[in-house]
């Protein structure tokens, strides 16, 4: 009986931590915004040089991007 409560507490804590962490990560990723300088730096690191029209299009696409919802509410 002395080992049942700590084991159950560990299991419940791991499960709660996992779901809490995934919720927090999804929330942070959905709120992530990149300005033009960050987008341009990311594109350059991938070997691309974006003009102003492509940069605006990329910003619009990132703004409209939806995260997949694997865990429905």
Secondary structure as UniProt FT lines:
FT   TURN            2..3
FT   HELIX           4..30
FT   HELIX           36..45
FT   TURN            46..47
FT   HELIX           52..64
//
